[in-house]
């Protein structure tokens, strides 16, 4: 390679090396500048507080309640049937479905002509039996007198026979004919005495048989008297006619269902309660082989009838049974007419929240039975919306958020009563919170609320009383 060729390539090569040196020096300077820059220290973001609505926590006493549903049924319902057969000759003017009758009033009457005749025959039979017994006793007394005389005559006849026989055989006094005649007379007197004894012995048997006949005829007489009385059917109690099948002039056989009478003064509702309500809320206990304490449980019955309503005090009458499979106790609750007033009671409202037009509790109504049990102290009444799904509540304690586990005691449609480890000066947070952080600073909508007391706080937050 000659010098011209070397010169030809030397110029561009030097230019490229120079450019690379300039770029490298620039990059080195940028790295040194970056290393020399001071980064400001990291400051943590201060936590943000919660602005909530709250009410002061106050402990109260609450009486536990429970409720169940059932149908009201009449306790005393009686089906009335005639005990004798015959034509209907008379009936009560109100003897129709829905009619009202009073105790002792005539319901209907059966023709009693044949039964009156049978009664007279039975009375005659009794009189005949009594006369026969009296006659047997008179005859017995008479034959006892005849027997005494016959026995005396027999002794005399025997003595005469023996006297004549001795004189004839020993002294040859008298005749054989006289001896035989005396013997015949003696034998005749013996036969008379024996006959009277047999007759007298039969009298007790005859009297006993007559007395048995008298007892039978007296029973027939009593039956005849009952049958005559049964022709008139009266109301066993005051009540309402549920069904009837009685027509004047029609023939009715004994045992035919004539009518059904219901006493609306006592209604019974069979109510199922869970074992928790029955044993914990109601406080029912065991006494001997069954349950006790039912007489101390107050309850009230309210009809579920839509636009109308009826309400009455009631009492638990008995425990019907306990179903172990469903853990349910069945109670019989009774309502008495003296406790059911016509019309809606003061302050009573139906399920729609409006005053009902007012009716009495009646058979067939579907009712809600509310029970009031034992009292629980030191509970806190809170809105239902303040109770979390995991049975916790949010509190403001010392201006910090706390989550408290609570136990639900009872509840109604809007509030629940809970128990837990509440402290004095706690505030219940009623605002809706989503995944709050424990110990977060808490403030209230009104900065003066903390210093204005519980009443102001409750007013500001709309808390429950």
C-alpha positions in Angstrom: 0.0 0.0 0.0 1.4 3.4 -1.0 1.3 6.6 0.9 -1.6 8.0 -1.1 -3.8 5.1 -0.2 -2.9 5.5 3.5 -3.8 9.1 3.5 -7.0 8.3 1.7 -8.4 6.2 4.7 -6.7 8.0 7.6 -9.0 11.1 7.6 -12.4 9.4 8.0 -11.1 7.1 10.7 -9.9 9.9 12.9 -13.2 11.6 12.5 -15.1 8.5 13.7 -12.8 8.1 16.7 -13.3 11.7 17.7 -17.1 11.4 17.6 -17.0 8.3 19.8 -14.9 10.1 22.3 -17.3 13.1 22.4 -20.3 10.8 23.0 -18.6 8.8 25.7 -17.6 12.0 27.5 -21.2 13.2 27.4 -22.5 10.0 28.8 -19.9 10.0 31.6 -20.9 13.5 32.5 -24.6 12.6 32.7 -23.9 9.6 35.0 -21.9 11.8 37.3 -24.7 14.4 37.4 -27.2 11.7 38.2 -25.1 10.4 41.1 -24.6 13.8 42.5 -28.5 14.6 42.6 -29.9 14.4 46.2 -33.3 12.5 46.6 -35.7 14.1 49.2 -36.6 11.8 52.1 -40.0 9.8 51.8 -42.8 11.1 53.9 -45.6 8.6 54.8 -49.1 9.8 53.9 -51.0 10.7 57.0 -54.0 8.5 57.6 -57.3 10.0 56.6 -60.0 10.0 59.4 -63.7 8.8 59.1 -66.5 11.3 59.3 -69.5 9.3 60.6 -72.9 9.5 62.2 -73.1 8.0 65.7 -75.3 7.7 68.8 -74.2 7.2 72.4 -74.5 3.7 73.8 -77.1 3.3 76.5 -78.0 0.1 78.3 -81.7 -0.8 78.7 -83.8 -3.6 79.9 -85.9 -5.5 77.4 -88.6 -8.2 77.7 -88.1 -11.1 75.3 -90.9 -11.7 72.8 -91.7 -14.4 70.4 -94.6 -15.0 68.0 -96.3 -17.9 66.2 -99.2 -18.4 63.9 -102.2 -20.7 64.1 -105.9 -21.0 63.3 -108.6 -20.2 65.9 -110.9 -23.1 66.6 -113.8 -23.4 69.0 -113.0 -25.6 71.9 -116.5 -26.8 72.8 -118.2 -28.2 69.7 -120.9 -30.8 70.1 -122.8 -32.8 67.6 -126.3 -33.4 68.7 -128.3 -36.5 67.7 -131.6 -37.8 69.0 -131.5 -40.9 71.2 -135.0 -42.0 70.1 -136.7 -42.2 66.7 -139.8 -40.5 65.6 -141.4 -37.6 63.7 -140.3 -34.0 64.4 -143.2 -32.1 65.7 -141.5 -28.9 66.9 -138.2 -27.0 66.4 -136.6 -23.8 67.6 -137.2 -20.8 65.3 -133.5 -20.0 65.2 -132.5 -23.6 64.3 -130.6 -22.8 61.2 -127.0 -22.3 60.3 -125.6 -19.3 62.2 -128.6 -19.2 64.6 -127.9 -18.5 68.3 -129.6 -20.5 71.1 -129.3 -20.3 74.8 -128.6 -23.1 77.3 -131.8 -25.1 78.1 -133.8 -23.8 75.2 -135.8 -26.4 73.1 -133.9 -27.3 69.9 -136.5 -29.7 68.6 -139.1 -32.2 69.8 -140.0 -35.8 68.6 -143.6 -37.1 68.8 -143.8 -38.7 72.2 -147.2 -40.5 72.0 -145.8 -44.1 71.7 -143.2 -43.4 74.4 -145.9 -42.1 76.8 -147.9 -45.3 76.3 -144.8 -47.4 76.9 -144.2 -45.5 80.1 -147.7 -46.3 81.4 -147.2 -50.0 80.6 -144.0 -50.1 82.5 -145.6 -48.4 85.5 -148.3 -51.1 85.5 -145.8 -53.9 85.4 -144.0 -52.5 88.4 -147.3 -52.3 90.3 -148.1 -56.0 89.5 -144.7 -57.1 90.7 -145.0 -55.2 93.9 -148.5 -56.7 94.5 -147.2 -60.2 93.8 -144.4 -59.8 96.4 -146.9 -58.5 98.9 -149.2 -61.5 98.3 -146.3 -64.0 98.7 -145.4 -62.5 102.0 -149.0 -62.6 103.3 -149.3 -66.2 102.2 -146.0 -67.0 104.0 -147.3 -65.6 107.2 -150.6 -67.4 106.9 -149.0 -70.8 106.1 -146.6 -70.4 109.0 -149.6 -70.1 111.3 -151.3 -73.2 109.7 -148.0 -75.2 110.1 -148.0 -74.6 113.8 -151.5 -75.8 114.1 -150.8 -78.8 111.9 -147.8 -79.8 113.9 -149.9 -79.7 117.1 -152.7 -81.8 115.5 -150.1 -84.3 114.3 -148.8 -84.7 117.8 -152.4 -85.2 119.1 -153.2 -87.7 116.4 -150.0 -89.7 117.1 -150.8 -89.8 120.9 -154.4 -91.1 120.1 -153.2 -93.7 117.7 -150.6 -95.0 120.2 -153.2 -95.1 123.1 -155.7 -97.1 121.1 -153.1 -99.4 119.8 -151.8 -100.1 123.3 -155.2 -100.8 124.8 -156.1 -103.1 121.9 -152.8 -105.1 122.0 -152.3 -105.3 125.8 -155.8 -105.2 127.3 -157.9 -106.3 124.4 -159.9 -103.1 124.8 -161.4 -101.6 121.7 -161.4 -102.9 118.2 -158.9 -103.2 115.4 -161.0 -101.0 113.3 -160.6 -98.1 115.8 -156.9 -98.6 115.8 -156.7 -98.5 112.0 -158.9 -95.4 111.8 -156.6 -93.6 114.4 -153.6 -94.6 112.3 -155.1 -93.2 109.1 -155.9 -90.0 110.9 -152.4 -89.7 112.2 -150.8 -90.3 108.7 -153.1 -87.7 107.2 -152.0 -85.1 109.7 -148.4 -85.9 108.9 -149.0 -85.5 105.2 -150.7 -82.1 105.8 -147.7 -81.0 107.9 -145.2 -82.0 105.2 -147.2 -80.3 102.5 -147.2 -77.1 104.4 -143.5 -77.2 105.0 -142.9 -77.7 101.3 -145.1 -74.8 100.5 -143.4 -72.5 103.0 -140.0 -73.5 101.7 -141.0 -72.3 98.2 -142.1 -68.8 99.3 -138.5 -67.3 99.6 -137.7 -68.5 96.1 -141.0 -67.1 94.8 -140.4 -63.8 96.5 -136.8 -63.6 95.1 -138.1 -64.3 91.6 -140.8 -61.6 92.0 -138.2 -59.2 93.3 -136.0 -59.8 90.2 -139.0 -59.2 88.0 -139.6 -56.0 89.9 -136.0 -54.9 89.4 -136.3 -55.6 85.7 -139.6 -53.8 85.3 -138.3 -50.9 87.3 -135.3 -50.7 84.8 -137.8 -50.8 82.0 -139.8 -48.0 83.7 -136.7 -45.9 84.0 -135.9 -46.5 80.3 -139.4 -45.5 79.4 -139.1 -42.3 81.4 -135.8 -41.5 79.7 -137.2 -42.2 76.3 -140.1 -39.9 76.9 -137.8 -37.2 78.2 -135.4 -37.7 75.2 -138.2 -36.7 72.9 -137.5 -33.2 73.9 -133.9 -32.1 72.9 -132.6 -28.9 74.6 -129.4 -26.9 74.1 -126.6 -28.2 76.5 -125.0 -24.8 76.4 -125.4 -21.4 74.8 -123.9 -21.3 71.3 -124.1 -21.0 67.6 -125.6 -23.5 65.2 -122.9 -24.6 62.8 -124.9 -27.2 60.9 -128.5 -28.5 61.1 -130.7 -31.1 59.4 -134.0 -30.8 61.2 -137.3 -30.5 59.4 -140.7 -30.4 61.1 -142.8 -33.4 60.2 -139.8 -35.5 58.9 -138.9 -38.8 60.5 -135.6 -38.9 62.3 -133.9 -42.1 63.4 -132.0 -42.4 66.7 -128.3 -41.6 66.2 -128.8 -39.4 63.1 -126.8 -36.2 63.2 -129.4 -33.5 63.7 -127.2 -30.4 64.3 -123.8 -29.1 65.5 -123.6 -26.6 68.3 -120.5 -24.5 68.9 -119.6 -22.4 72.0 -117.7 -19.4 70.6 -116.9 -18.1 74.1 -113.6 -20.1 74.2 -111.3 -20.3 71.2 -108.1 -22.3 71.0 -105.1 -21.7 68.8 -102.4 -24.3 68.4 -99.1 -22.5 68.0 -95.7 -24.0 67.1 -92.7 -22.4 68.7 -89.0 -23.2 68.1 -87.2 -24.7 71.1 -85.2 -21.4 71.4 -88.3 -19.3 71.7 -90.0 -21.9 74.0 -87.2 -22.6 76.4 -85.0 -19.5 76.3 -87.4 -16.7 75.4 -90.4 -18.1 77.1 -88.6 -19.6 80.1 -90.7 -22.7 80.2 -89.4 -25.4 82.5 -90.0 -29.0 83.5 -92.1 -30.1 86.5 -92.4 -33.8 87.1 -93.0 -35.4 83.8 -94.2 -32.4 81.8 -93.8 -28.6 81.6 -94.4 -25.9 84.1 -94.5 -22.1 84.2 -97.0 -21.8 81.4 -99.4 -19.9 83.6 -96.8 -17.1 84.0 -96.4 -16.4 80.3 -98.4 -13.5 79.0 -99.6 -13.6 75.4 -101.8 -11.8 73.0 -103.7 -12.9 69.9 -104.1 -10.7 66.8 -106.1 -11.8 63.8 -104.4 -11.7 60.4 -107.4 -10.6 58.3 -106.1 -7.8 55.9 -108.2 -4.7 56.2 -109.8 -5.6 59.6 -108.3 -6.5 62.9 -109.1 -8.1 66.2 -106.9 -8.4 69.3 -107.4 -10.1 72.6 -105.4 -11.2 75.7 -104.9 -15.0 75.9 -103.4 -17.6 78.1 -101.4 -20.7 77.4 -103.7 -23.6 78.3 -101.3 -26.6 77.9 -98.3 -27.9 76.1 -99.5 -30.3 73.4 -96.3 -32.0 72.3 -92.6 -31.5 71.5 -91.4 -32.5 68.0 -87.8 -33.6 68.3 -87.3 -33.7 64.5 -88.2 -30.1 63.9 -87.2 -28.9 67.4 -90.7 -27.4 67.8 -92.9 -27.1 70.9 -96.6 -27.0 70.2 -98.7 -24.9 72.6 -102.5 -24.6 73.0 -103.4 -20.9 73.6 -107.0 -20.1 74.6 -108.9 -16.9 74.2 -112.1 -16.3 76.3 -115.0 -14.2 75.2 -114.7 -12.0 78.3 -111.3 -10.9 76.8 -112.4 -10.2 73.2 -114.0 -6.9 72.6 -116.0 -5.9 69.6 -114.0 -3.4 67.7 -110.3 -2.4 67.4 -108.6 -1.6 70.7 -107.0 1.7 71.4 -103.7 1.9 69.5 -104.2 -1.4 67.7 -103.3 -1.5 64.0 -103.5 -4.1 61.4 -100.6 -5.5 59.3 -100.9 -2.5 57.0 -100.2 -0.1 59.8 -103.6 1.5 59.8 -106.4 1.2 62.3 -108.7 -1.7 61.5 -112.5 -1.4 61.3 -112.8 -3.8 64.2 -114.2 -7.3 64.6 -114.3 -10.0 67.2 -112.0 -13.0 67.0 -113.9 -15.8 65.4 -113.6 -19.4 64.6 -111.4 -20.1 61.5 -109.4 -16.8 61.7 -105.7 -17.1 61.1 -104.0 -15.4 64.0 -100.6 -14.2 65.2 -99.9 -15.0 68.8 -97.4 -12.8 70.5 -95.7 -14.1 73.7 -94.0 -12.0 76.3 -91.4 -13.7 78.4 -88.6 -13.0 80.8 -86.8 -9.6 81.1 -83.1 -9.3 80.1 -81.1 -6.4 81.6 -78.0 -4.5 80.3 -78.8 -4.7 76.6 -78.2 -2.1 74.0 -80.9 -1.1 71.5 -79.5 -0.5 68.0 -81.0 0.0 64.5 -81.0 -3.2 62.5 -78.8 -1.5 59.9 -76.0 -1.0 62.5 -75.6 -4.8 63.0 -73.2 -6.4 60.6 -73.7 -9.7 59.0 -71.0 -11.3 61.3 -72.8 -10.1 64.5 -70.4 -7.2 65.1 -71.0 -3.4 65.4 -68.7 -0.5 64.8 -68.0 1.8 67.7 -66.2 5.1 68.3 -64.1 4.5 71.4 -61.8 7.3 72.4 -62.3 8.8 68.9 -61.0 5.6 67.3 -62.9 3.0 65.3 -63.5 -0.3 67.2 -65.2 -3.5 66.0 -67.1 -5.2 68.8 -68.6 -8.7 68.7 -72.1 -8.8 70.1 -74.9 -11.3 70.9 -78.4 -10.6 69.6 -81.0 -10.9 72.4 -84.2 -10.0 70.5 -85.3 -7.9 67.6 -88.3 -6.3 65.9 -88.9 -4.9 62.5 -86.5 -1.9 62.9 -84.3 -2.5 65.9 -82.4 -5.2 67.7 -81.2 -5.5 71.3 -77.7 -6.8 71.7 -75.3 -7.5 74.6 -71.5 -7.2 74.5 -68.4 -5.7 76.1 -69.6 -2.1 75.7 -67.9 0.6 77.8 -69.0 3.9 79.1 -68.7 6.8 76.6 -68.9 4.4 73.6 -70.7 5.7 70.6 -72.4 3.4 68.1 -71.6 4.2 64.5 -74.8 4.2 62.5 -73.2 5.2 59.2 -72.7 2.5 56.6 -69.0 1.6 56.4 -67.2 -0.6 53.9 -64.2 -2.6 55.2 -63.0 0.1 57.7 -59.6 -0.1 59.2 -59.4 -0.8 63.0 -58.3 2.2 65.1 -59.0 4.7 62.4 -59.6 8.2 63.7 -63.2 8.9 63.9 -65.0 12.3 63.7 -68.6 13.2 63.6 -70.6 15.2 61.1 -71.1 17.9 63.7 -67.8 18.9 65.4 -69.8 20.1 68.5 -71.7 16.8 68.9 -69.1 15.3 71.2 -69.4 18.2 73.6 -73.2 18.5 73.4 -74.2 15.3 75.1 -76.1 12.2 74.1 -79.4 13.8 73.3 -77.8 16.2 70.7 -75.8 13.3 69.2 -79.0 11.2 68.9 -80.8 14.1 67.3 -78.0 14.8 64.8 -77.7 11.1 63.7 -81.3 10.2 63.8 -80.5 7.4 66.3 -83.2 5.1 67.9 -84.6 5.8 71.3 
